[in-house]
Amino acid sequence: MPAIPIQKGDDRLAAAVRAAFMGGVLKVGALVVVLAGHPIEGGEGYPTIRVVRVGDGGRSCQPNG
């Protein structure tokens, strides 16, 4: 496992899910709510909220199905 699973240009929320997966906190198929204070997507004072399902290798997938 690489020490830092985040690469330059990665989506920060997807990278957080991948890091949690790599750390053993999340399993494939888990439904996750990810929150982040994002300067563009979230606007002033509002967090970005994303619901994802954890896919193979910790990839963030659409939560449906």
Buried (B, 14 or more C-beta within 10 A) or exposed (E): EEEEBBEEEEEEBBBBBBBBBBEEEBEEEBEBEBEBEBEEBBEEEEEBEBEBBBBEEBBBBEEEE
